[in-house]
Structure formats: structure tokens, C-alpha cells
Amino acid sequence: MSATLLIVHHTPSPHCHEMFEAVLAGATAPDIEGVEVLRRPALTVSPAEMLAADGYLLGTPANLGYISGALKHAFDCAYYQLLDATKGRPFGVYLHGNEGTEGAERALAGITGGLGWQRAADTVVVSGKPTKADLEACWNLGATVAATLMD
């Protein structure tokens, strides 16, 4: 039986899309076995999909110092279904912000902390156009979280 890694993302810009692609490439690397990777836009992910996942990668721009409204909406719709039922599940986060990501980082720490999720890797924060090192960090984030779900 395979584990499911759910990537919940909001990728409105080319920079966010580059980061998403790198995270996805890491999560689906050939060395990762027994992990099914699902990707869902934050505005369309269902509470049932979030509940069924074994681990999570969350991607968002930091707009106006906060997570995207789309990612907030995903958690607003699913929070009480996830509470208690998903405690201890691994997660990782990648953020893109042109200035001030601290509010977004705090918001996600509060949401995931309230759910009792376990951070599997450091948050990747990128400002401006992602560099090669930024994209490598995104790849490593995807691979690390996926690897935590391998048997």
C-alpha cells in the first residue's frame, strides 16, 4: 500500500510556478518509492483529499504579509475535519514573497501547529526570481517530505 503526499498550492505567478515544479520534481524523484503524489490547487482541494493524505506540501505566495487567500480558504474548509484526525502527519512549506514573509510563516505555523502536524523540513522562502540554489532547496523540500512517507 502506498502513502499519499498531497501538494496544496497557489501558484499565480511564474516564480511560484517554478518553485512548485521544483518541489514536485523532488517529491517524484526516482529514489522515492511507494509514495503517490497528488497536486491540487488550493481553491479546488477538497477536505476529503486533505483528510486522506498521509503528508503535505504547502505552497503559497506571501501577499500583503500573509498566506494567499486560496490556501487560507483550503484550511477554512477542512480545518475541523483535519483536527485530531491528522495529528502527527509530516508537512513542508514553500513561500514566495517579494517582501515580508514573516506573517505568512507565522500563519502557517499556527495552522499546522493547531493541527498537530510535524514539520519534516525547514520552510523554503524565496524573494524575487528563484535562483538555482532556491530551486534546489525546493527540490530537496519535496524529496525530504516524500521520503518521510516511504515504507
C-alpha positions as CSV (number, residue, x, y, z in Angstrom):
1,M,0.0,0.0,0.0
2,S,1.4,3.4,-0.9
3,A,1.4,6.6,1.1
4,T,-0.1,9.7,-0.4
5,L,1.6,13.1,-0.4
6,L,-0.7,16.0,-1.2
7,I,0.7,19.2,-2.6
8,V,-1.7,22.0,-1.9
9,H,-0.5,25.1,-3.8
10,H,-1.5,28.5,-5.0
11,T,0.8,29.4,-8.0
12,P,-0.4,32.6,-9.5
13,S,3.0,33.8,-10.7
14,P,5.8,32.4,-12.9
15,H,8.1,32.5,-9.8
16,C,5.6,30.4,-7.7
17,H,5.2,28.0,-10.6
18,E,9.0,27.5,-10.9
19,M,9.1,26.7,-7.1
20,F,6.1,24.3,-7.5
21,E,7.7,22.4,-10.4
22,A,11.0,22.0,-8.4
23,V,9.1,20.7,-5.3
24,L,7.1,18.3,-7.5
25,A,10.3,17.1,-9.2
26,G,11.8,16.3,-5.7
27,A,8.7,14.6,-4.5
28,T,8.6,12.4,-7.5
29,A,12.3,11.7,-7.8
30,P,13.2,8.1,-9.0
31,D,14.5,7.3,-5.5
32,I,11.1,7.9,-3.9
33,E,9.2,4.7,-3.9
34,G,5.8,3.8,-2.6
35,V,4.6,7.4,-2.4
36,E,1.7,8.7,-4.6
37,V,2.0,12.4,-5.1
38,L,-1.2,14.4,-5.7
39,R,-1.2,18.0,-6.5
40,R,-4.2,20.2,-6.0
41,P,-4.8,23.9,-6.4
42,A,-5.7,25.4,-3.0
43,L,-9.0,26.7,-4.4
44,T,-10.1,23.2,-5.5
45,V,-8.7,20.8,-3.0
46,S,-11.4,19.0,-1.0
47,P,-11.5,18.4,2.7
48,A,-11.7,14.7,1.8
49,E,-8.5,14.8,-0.2
50,M,-6.7,16.6,2.7
51,L,-8.1,14.1,5.2
52,A,-7.0,11.1,3.1
53,A,-3.4,12.3,2.6
54,D,-0.5,11.0,4.7
55,G,1.7,14.1,4.4
56,Y,1.5,17.6,2.9
57,L,3.5,20.1,1.0
58,L,2.0,23.6,1.2
59,G,3.0,26.3,-1.3
60,T,1.8,29.9,-1.3
61,P,2.8,33.4,-2.2
62,A,3.1,35.8,0.8
63,N,0.8,38.6,-0.3
64,L,0.4,41.6,2.0
65,G,2.4,39.8,4.6
66,Y,0.1,36.7,4.8
67,I,-0.6,33.4,3.1
68,S,-2.8,33.5,0.0
69,G,-6.5,33.7,0.4
70,A,-6.7,30.5,-1.6
71,L,-4.6,28.5,0.9
72,K,-6.5,30.1,3.8
73,H,-9.7,29.0,2.1
74,A,-8.5,25.4,1.8
75,F,-7.8,25.3,5.6
76,D,-11.0,27.1,6.4
77,C,-13.0,24.4,4.6
78,A,-11.1,21.5,6.1
79,Y,-9.7,22.5,9.4
80,Y,-12.3,20.8,11.7
81,Q,-12.3,17.6,9.7
82,L,-8.5,17.5,9.9
83,L,-8.3,18.4,13.6
84,D,-7.3,15.3,15.6
85,A,-7.6,13.0,12.6
86,T,-4.3,14.2,11.0
87,K,-2.2,14.8,14.1
88,G,1.4,13.9,13.7
89,R,1.4,13.9,9.9
90,P,4.5,15.3,8.2
91,F,4.5,18.5,6.2
92,G,6.7,21.1,4.5
93,V,6.2,24.6,3.2
94,Y,7.5,26.8,0.4
95,L,6.8,30.5,0.3
96,H,7.4,33.2,-2.3
97,G,7.3,36.8,-1.3
98,N,8.7,40.0,-2.6
99,E,8.9,41.5,0.9
100,G,7.9,40.4,4.4
101,T,7.1,36.7,4.6
102,E,7.1,36.6,8.4
103,G,3.3,37.0,8.7
104,A,2.8,34.1,6.3
105,E,5.3,31.9,8.1
106,R,3.5,32.7,11.5
107,A,0.1,31.9,10.0
108,L,1.2,28.5,8.7
109,A,3.0,27.7,11.9
110,G,-0.2,28.5,13.8
111,I,-2.4,26.4,11.4
112,T,-0.1,23.4,11.3
113,G,0.6,23.7,15.0
114,G,-3.1,23.7,15.8
115,L,-3.5,20.6,13.7
116,G,-0.5,18.9,15.4
117,W,1.3,18.3,12.1
118,Q,5.1,17.6,12.3
119,R,7.5,19.8,10.2
120,A,9.6,17.4,8.1
121,A,11.9,20.1,6.7
122,D,12.7,23.7,7.0
123,T,10.5,26.2,5.2
124,V,11.9,27.4,1.8
125,V,11.4,31.1,1.5
126,V,12.2,32.8,-1.8
127,S,12.1,36.5,-2.7
128,G,12.2,37.7,-6.3
129,K,13.2,35.3,-9.1
130,P,14.2,31.9,-7.7
131,T,17.9,31.2,-8.1
132,K,19.4,27.8,-8.9
133,A,20.1,27.4,-5.1
134,D,16.4,28.3,-4.3
135,L,15.1,25.7,-6.8
136,E,17.5,23.1,-5.4
137,A,16.1,23.9,-1.9
138,C,12.6,23.4,-3.3
139,W,13.6,20.1,-4.9
140,N,15.1,19.0,-1.5
141,L,12.0,20.0,0.3
142,G,9.8,17.9,-2.0
143,A,12.2,14.9,-1.7
144,T,12.5,15.2,2.0
145,V,8.8,15.3,2.8
146,A,8.1,12.4,0.3
147,A,10.9,10.4,1.8
148,T,9.4,10.6,5.2
149,L,6.4,8.7,3.8
150,M,8.4,5.8,2.3
151,D,8.0,2.4,4.0
